[in-house]
Amino acid sequence: MSAISFRAPDRGLTGDFGRWARLRQGLRYNRLTDVALATFAVGMLLAMNLMVEREVVPYHLLFLGLTLVYGFRVWPLGPTLAVTALITGLTGWILVAHQLADGSNRAEWAEIPLMPLLFLAMVWHARRRVAAQREVEVMAEQRRAALIREREFFRDASHAIRTPVTIARGHLELLDAAATDPTAREDLAITLRQLDRMSALSNRLLALARLDSGNAVRPQRLDLAHFLAEIVRNWRSGTDRLLQLDPLPAMPASFDPEWLEMAIDGVIENAAHFTGPGDRIQLSCRPEPGRFVIGIGDSGPGIAAEDLPHVFERFWHRRPPSGVMGSGLGLPMAQAVALAHGGQITAGVSQWGGALFEITLPVTGDGLHPD
């Protein structure tokens, strides 16, 4: 299927150039900031020296400027302490010299240690903020790397599974055509069904890798009601469940039909696993402001409350009544498709007490890559 063909985007060189450009721009900005602050500090020191009896005004402005700049430009601890000590010494010398010369009130001498202490308190908080931000950035980078490794694993595992499964299936089909013993034919049928499961697993692994890589969805302007009717017709021809679709008016919307069909197929397949012959699987779609909500409900046993938080986890299983396990990727793939369209999928309880899954899609497909 074309929707699950995979080619990882080559972003290494572009990303490296972008990082170097941002680093050079940041260094240039830091140098300009340091030069501007040094010029401002020298100006305030000269003003203090000239403004006899009013030297506290540039004194306060100097520490205010230092504090404001440090909030955006956090220096290493050593230079910070050295600059603080130098400014404290120079400003303190000017204040003491002026007030000794004119014999004015020396109560302002208390500000000589007080202002640097207030600045250093701000330094402590700013450094804690920077340390916390760096920790968050490291965690985000680790998460990004883990997602990349997971995507590459899905892609590689899918390709590794596909070839031996295809070869094994070909040989088993030859044996099945030649087999006459009923027991052997039954064993071959079981084996072929398991190979079908492995093929479905391979396809969904590749689909998830493609979705996780980004830019997989190519929306088209289509009638959502007609699209859902086609899916129901396809499923009715191959299932003994009572599959129904609520009557729908025309619903023009932007979505990727191949990906959305895979998502809905995954949800219907899940419903088929948890229902029996003649049980109901009901599709519906309702318009809401700015979005459509596609519902797939069934009359099966439903989802236990403790299982609801886990139904979209990859490779997580619920034991169906028939005991036949799926791939564990149908619902996670449906979630990935919904998110790639800018929507979401939720799980709940249907009107018959079974499971209900609702896929929310934006009407216009804003932010997606058009065909």
LINUR-V796169 format. One record per pair of residues at least 12 apart in sequence whose ideal C-beta (glycine too) atoms are under 10 Angstrom apart, sorted by the first residue. I is the first residue (numbers start at 1). GAP is how many residues later the second one is. D is the distance in whole Angstrom. If there is no record, write none. Layout:
BEGIN
I:GAP:D
I:GAP:D
END
This chain:
BEGIN
1:202:7
1:205:9
1:206:8
1:257:7
1:260:10
1:261:8
2:216:10
2:256:7
3:200:10
3:203:10
3:204:7
3:207:7
3:208:10
3:213:8
3:214:9
3:215:9
3:253:8
3:254:9
3:255:4
3:256:6
3:257:10
3:258:9
3:259:7
3:334:10
4:154:8
4:198:10
4:199:6
4:200:8
4:201:9
4:202:5
4:203:4
4:204:9
4:205:8
4:206:6
4:207:9
4:212:9
4:254:9
4:255:9
4:258:8
4:329:10
5:201:8
5:202:10
5:205:7
5:211:10
6:145:9
6:148:9
6:149:5
6:152:8
6:153:9
6:199:10
6:200:6
6:201:9
6:203:6
6:204:5
6:207:7
6:210:9
7:148:10
7:203:9
7:206:9
8:140:9
8:143:8
8:144:8
8:147:7
8:201:9
8:202:10
8:205:6
9:204:7
9:205:8
9:206:7
29:43:10
29:44:9
30:42:10
30:43:6
30:45:9
33:36:6
33:39:7
33:40:5
34:35:9
34:39:7
34:41:8
34:45:10
36:29:9
36:33:8
37:25:10
37:28:7
37:29:7
37:31:9
37:32:5
37:33:9
37:36:8
37:46:9
38:45:9
40:21:9
40:22:8
40:25:5
40:26:9
40:29:8
41:21:6
41:22:10
41:24:7
41:25:7
41:28:10
41:42:9
41:45:9
41:46:7
41:49:9
41:50:10
42:20:10
42:48:10
43:15:8
43:18:9
43:19:9
43:22:10
44:13:9
44:14:4
44:15:7
44:16:9
44:17:6
44:18:4
44:19:9
44:20:10
44:21:7
44:22:9
44:43:9
44:46:10
44:47:8
45:13:8
45:14:9
45:17:7
45:42:8
45:45:6
45:46:7
45:48:10
45:49:7
46:12:8
46:48:10
47:12:9
47:14:8
47:15:9
47:47:10
48:13:10
48:14:8
48:42:9
48:43:6
48:45:10
48:46:5
48:47:8
48:50:8
49:41:9
49:44:10
49:45:6
49:48:9
49:49:8
51:43:10
51:47:9
52:42:10
52:46:6
52:47:10
52:49:8
52:50:7
52:52:9
53:45:7
53:46:9
53:49:7
53:51:7
54:44:10
55:36:8
55:39:6
55:40:6
55:42:10
55:43:6
55:44:9
55:53:9
56:35:10
56:39:8
56:42:10
56:52:6
56:55:7
56:59:10
58:33:9
58:36:9
59:28:10
59:32:5
59:33:9
59:35:8
59:36:7
59:49:9
59:52:7
59:53:9
59:56:7
60:51:8
60:55:7
62:25:7
62:28:10
62:29:7
62:53:9
63:21:10
63:24:8
63:25:9
63:28:8
63:48:9
63:51:10
63:52:5
63:53:8
63:55:7
63:56:6
63:59:10
64:51:9
64:55:9
66:14:10
66:17:8
66:18:8
66:21:7
66:49:9
66:50:10
66:53:6
66:56:9
66:57:10
67:48:9
67:51:8
67:52:6
67:54:10
67:55:5
67:56:9
67:59:9
68:54:10
70:13:10
70:14:10
70:49:8
70:52:7
70:53:6
70:56:6
70:57:10
71:51:7
71:52:10
71:54:9
71:55:6
71:58:9
72:54:9
73:53:10
74:49:8
74:52:5
74:53:6
74:55:8
74:56:5
74:57:10
74:59:10
75:48:9
75:51:10
75:52:10
76:51:10
77:46:8
77:50:7
80:39:9
80:40:8
80:43:6
80:46:10
80:47:9
81:35:10
81:39:8
81:42:9
83:36:10
84:31:10
84:32:5
84:33:10
84:35:6
84:36:6
84:39:8
85:31:8
87:28:9
87:29:8
87:32:9
88:24:7
88:25:8
88:27:8
88:28:5
88:29:10
88:31:9
88:32:10
89:23:9
89:27:10
91:20:9
91:21:7
91:24:8
91:25:9
92:17:8
92:19:9
92:20:4
92:21:8
92:23:10
92:24:9
93:19:9
95:13:6
95:14:7
95:16:8
95:17:6
96:12:10
96:13:7
96:16:8
147:65:7
147:66:10
148:64:9
148:65:9
150:58:9
150:59:8
150:62:7
150:164:9
151:54:10
151:57:8
151:58:5
151:59:9
151:60:9
151:61:4
151:62:6
151:63:10
152:57:7
152:60:10
152:61:10
153:52:8
153:56:8
154:48:10
154:50:9
154:51:4
154:52:7
154:53:9
154:54:5
154:55:4
154:56:9
154:57:10
154:58:7
154:59:10
154:160:9
154:175:9
155:50:7
155:51:6
155:53:9
155:54:4
155:55:8
155:57:9
155:58:9
156:49:9
156:50:10
156:53:9
157:44:9
157:45:8
157:48:6
157:49:9
157:52:9
158:43:8
158:44:5
158:45:7
158:46:8
158:47:4
158:48:4
158:49:9
158:50:9
158:51:7
158:52:10
159:43:8
159:46:9
159:47:8
159:50:10
160:42:9
160:45:10
161:37:6
161:38:8
161:40:7
161:41:4
161:42:10
161:44:8
161:45:9
162:36:9
162:37:7
162:39:10
162:40:5
162:41:8
162:43:9
162:44:8
163:39:10
164:31:10
164:34:9
165:29:10
165:30:5
165:31:9
165:32:10
165:33:5
165:34:6
165:36:9
165:37:7
166:29:9
166:33:8
166:36:10
168:23:8
168:24:9
168:26:10
168:27:6
168:30:9
169:22:9
169:23:7
169:26:5
169:27:8
169:29:9
169:30:8
172:15:10
172:16:6
172:17:9
172:19:6
172:20:6
172:23:7
173:15:9
173:19:7
173:22:10
175:12:10
175:13:6
175:16:9
175:17:10
176:12:5
176:13:7
176:15:9
176:16:7
193:131:9
197:127:9
197:128:8
197:129:8
197:130:7
198:129:9
199:128:10
200:66:10
200:69:9
200:126:8
200:127:5
200:129:8
200:130:9
201:114:10
201:125:9
201:126:4
201:127:8
201:128:7
202:125:9
203:59:9
203:124:9
203:126:9
203:130:9
204:58:8
204:62:8
204:110:10
204:122:10
204:123:6
204:124:9
204:125:4
204:126:7
204:128:8
204:129:5
204:132:10
205:109:10
205:122:9
205:124:7
205:128:9
207:52:8
207:55:6
207:56:10
207:59:9
207:122:8
207:126:6
207:129:8
207:130:8
208:106:7
208:121:7
208:124:7
208:125:6
208:127:10
208:128:6
208:129:10
210:49:9
210:126:9
210:130:9
211:48:8
211:51:10
211:52:10
211:121:10
211:122:7
211:124:10
211:125:4
211:126:7
211:128:8
211:129:5
212:124:7
212:128:9
214:126:8
214:155:9
215:125:9
215:153:9
215:154:6
216:40:8
216:43:7
216:120:9
216:121:9
216:124:6
216:153:9
217:37:10
217:38:8
217:39:5
217:41:10
217:42:6
217:43:9
217:120:8
217:122:10
217:123:5
217:124:6
217:125:9
217:148:8
217:151:5
217:152:7
217:153:10
218:37:10
218:38:5
218:39:9
218:40:9
218:41:8
218:147:10
218:150:8
218:151:6
218:152:7
218:153:5
219:34:9
219:35:4
219:36:5
219:37:5
219:38:9
219:40:9
219:41:9
219:121:10
219:122:7
219:123:10
219:142:10
219:143:10
219:145:9
219:146:4
219:147:10
219:148:10
219:149:5
219:150:8
219:151:6
219:152:7
220:33:10
220:34:7
220:35:7
220:36:7
220:37:6
220:38:10
220:145:9
220:150:8
220:151:6
221:31:6
221:32:8
221:33:6
221:34:9
221:143:9
221:144:9
221:149:9
221:150:9
222:29:9
222:30:7
222:31:7
222:32:8
222:33:7
222:34:9
222:35:6
222:38:9
223:25:9
223:26:10
223:27:6
223:28:6
223:29:6
223:30:8
224:24:8
224:26:9
224:27:4
224:28:7
224:29:5
224:30:10
224:31:7
224:33:10
224:36:9
224:61:6
224:63:9
224:68:6
224:70:8
224:137:8
224:139:9
225:20:9
225:21:10
225:22:9
225:23:4
225:24:6
225:25:6
225:26:5
225:27:9
225:28:9
225:60:7
225:67:10
226:22:9
226:24:8
226:25:9
226:26:10
227:24:9
227:26:9
227:28:8
227:30:6
227:33:7
227:34:8
227:37:9
227:58:9
227:67:10
228:17:6
228:18:9
228:20:7
228:23:9
228:32:9
228:33:10
228:36:8
228:55:6
228:56:9
228:57:6
228:66:7
228:68:10
229:16:6
229:18:10
229:19:8
229:54:9
230:27:9
230:31:8
231:12:9
231:14:8
231:26:10
231:29:9
231:30:6
231:33:6
231:34:7
231:37:8
231:52:8
232:12:7
232:13:5
232:32:10
232:36:9
232:49:9
232:50:10
232:51:6
233:12:9
234:27:9
234:31:9
234:34:10
235:29:9
235:30:8
235:33:6
235:34:9
235:36:10
235:37:8
235:46:8
235:48:9
238:34:10
239:29:8
239:30:9
239:32:10
239:33:6
239:36:10
239:38:9
239:42:8
240:32:9
240:35:10
240:36:9
240:37:4
240:38:7
240:39:9
241:27:9
241:30:8
241:31:6
241:34:6
241:35:8
241:36:7
241:37:7
241:38:6
241:39:7
241:40:5
241:57:8
241:58:9
241:59:10
242:33:9
242:35:9
242:36:6
242:37:7
242:38:5
242:39:7
242:40:9
242:56:10
242:57:8
243:25:8
243:28:9
243:29:9
243:36:10
243:37:8
243:38:5
243:39:8
243:40:8
243:53:10
243:55:10
244:36:7
244:37:7
244:38:5
244:39:7
244:40:9
245:36:10
245:37:8
245:38:5
245:39:7
245:40:8
246:36:7
246:37:7
246:38:4
246:39:7
246:40:9
246:49:9
247:37:10
248:35:9
248:36:8
248:37:6
248:38:9
248:39:10
249:36:10
249:38:9
251:34:6
251:35:9
251:36:7
251:41:6
251:43:10
251:112:9
252:111:8
252:112:10
253:32:9
253:34:9
253:38:9
253:39:6
253:88:10
253:108:6
253:109:8
253:110:6
253:111:8
253:112:7
254:87:9
254:88:10
254:107:9
254:108:8
254:109:7
254:110:6
254:111:3
254:112:8
254:114:7
254:116:8
254:117:10
255:37:9
255:39:10
255:82:9
255:86:6
255:87:10
255:88:9
255:106:6
255:107:9
255:108:10
255:110:6
255:113:9
256:81:8
256:84:8
256:85:7
256:109:9
256:112:8
256:113:10
256:115:9
258:79:10
259:74:9
259:75:10
259:77:9
259:78:5
259:79:10
259:81:7
259:82:8
260:34:8
260:74:9
260:77:6
260:78:9
260:80:10
260:81:7
260:83:10
260:99:8
260:101:8
261:76:9
262:68:9
262:71:7
262:72:8
262:74:10
262:75:7
263:31:9
263:33:10
263:67:9
263:68:9
263:70:6
263:71:4
263:72:8
263:73:8
263:74:4
263:75:7
263:77:9
263:78:9
263:82:8
263:94:10
263:96:7
263:98:10
264:19:8
264:30:7
264:32:7
264:70:7
264:73:9
264:93:9
264:95:7
265:65:8
265:68:9
265:69:9
266:30:10
266:60:9
266:61:9
266:63:8
266:64:3
266:65:6
266:66:8
266:67:5
266:68:5
266:69:9
266:70:10
266:71:8
266:91:10
267:14:9
267:16:9
267:27:9
267:28:10
267:29:5
267:31:10
267:63:7
267:64:7
267:66:10
267:67:5
267:68:10
267:78:8
267:80:10
267:88:9
267:90:5
267:91:10
267:92:8
268:13:6
268:15:8
268:28:6
268:30:9
268:62:9
268:66:10
268:89:9
269:57:7
269:58:9
269:61:5
269:62:9
269:65:10
270:26:9
270:28:9
270:30:10
270:41:9
270:48:9
270:50:9
270:56:7
270:60:5
270:61:6
270:64:8
270:77:10
270:85:8
270:87:8
271:12:10
271:25:6
271:26:8
271:27:4
271:28:9
271:29:7
271:59:10
271:79:9
271:83:8
271:84:7
271:85:10
271:86:8
272:26:8
272:28:9
272:48:9
272:50:9
272:52:10
272:54:9
273:25:10
273:27:9
273:44:10
273:45:9
273:46:10
273:47:4
273:48:8
273:49:7
273:50:10
273:51:6
273:52:8
273:53:6
273:57:9
274:24:7
274:25:10
274:26:4
274:27:6
274:28:8
274:29:9
274:44:8
274:45:10
274:46:5
274:47:7
274:48:8
274:52:10
274:80:7
274:81:7
275:23:5
275:24:6
275:25:4
275:26:9
275:45:9
275:46:8
275:47:9
275:79:7
275:80:9
276:23:9
276:24:8
276:45:7
276:46:8
278:21:9
279:19:7
279:20:5
279:21:6
279:73:9
279:75:8
280:17:8
280:18:6
280:19:4
280:20:9
280:70:9
280:71:10
280:72:6
280:74:8
281:15:7
281:16:8
281:17:5
281:18:8
281:19:9
281:69:10
281:73:9
281:74:10
282:13:8
282:14:7
282:15:5
282:16:7
282:17:8
282:68:7
282:69:8
282:70:8
282:72:9
282:74:9
283:12:7
283:13:6
283:14:8
284:12:8
284:13:8
284:72:10
284:74:9
285:73:10
285:74:9
285:76:9
286:72:9
287:76:8
288:72:8
288:75:9
289:74:9
290:72:6
290:73:6
290:74:8
290:76:9
291:51:9
291:52:7
291:53:10
291:69:5
291:70:6
291:71:5
291:72:6
291:73:9
292:51:9
292:67:9
292:68:7
292:69:5
292:70:8
292:71:6
293:50:9
293:51:10
293:53:9
293:65:5
293:66:7
293:67:5
293:68:8
294:44:9
294:49:9
294:51:9
294:63:9
294:64:7
294:65:4
294:66:8
294:67:7
295:53:9
295:55:8
295:61:6
295:62:7
295:63:5
295:64:8
296:38:9
296:49:10
296:54:9
296:59:8
296:60:7
296:61:5
296:62:8
296:63:8
297:51:9
297:52:9
297:53:3
297:54:7
297:55:7
297:56:10
297:57:6
297:58:7
297:59:4
297:60:8
297:61:9
298:52:6
298:54:7
298:55:10
298:56:4
298:57:6
298:58:8
298:59:9
299:51:7
299:52:9
299:53:4
299:54:7
299:55:5
299:56:9
300:20:8
300:21:8
300:50:9
300:52:8
300:53:8
300:54:4
300:55:6
301:17:9
301:19:9
301:20:7
301:52:8
301:53:7
301:54:8
302:46:9
302:47:6
302:48:8
302:50:9
302:51:5
302:52:5
302:53:6
302:54:9
303:15:7
303:44:6
303:45:8
303:46:7
303:47:10
303:51:8
303:52:5
303:53:9
303:54:9
304:14:8
305:44:10
307:40:9
307:48:10
308:38:10
308:39:6
308:40:8
308:41:9
308:47:10
309:38:9
310:21:10
310:37:10
311:20:6
311:21:9
311:24:9
311:34:10
311:35:10
311:36:5
311:44:8
311:46:9
312:19:5
312:20:5
312:21:10
312:22:8
312:23:5
312:24:9
312:26:10
312:33:7
312:34:9
312:35:7
312:45:10
313:15:8
313:18:9
313:19:7
313:22:10
314:13:10
314:14:7
314:15:6
314:17:9
314:18:5
314:19:9
314:21:9
314:22:9
315:12:8
315:13:4
315:14:7
315:17:8
316:12:6
316:13:10
316:15:9
316:16:8
318:13:10
318:37:10
331:14:8
331:16:8
331:24:10
331:26:8
332:13:10
334:23:7
334:25:7
335:12:10
335:22:10
335:24:9
337:22:8
337:24:10
338:19:10
338:20:10
338:21:5
338:22:7
338:23:7
340:28:8
341:18:9
341:19:9
341:20:5
341:21:7
341:24:7
341:26:9
341:27:7
342:18:9
342:19:8
342:20:5
342:22:9
342:23:7
342:24:7
342:25:6
342:26:7
343:15:10
343:16:7
343:17:4
343:18:5
343:19:6
343:22:9
344:14:9
344:15:8
344:16:5
344:17:9
345:12:6
345:13:7
345:14:5
345:15:7
345:16:10
346:12:5
346:13:8
346:14:8
END
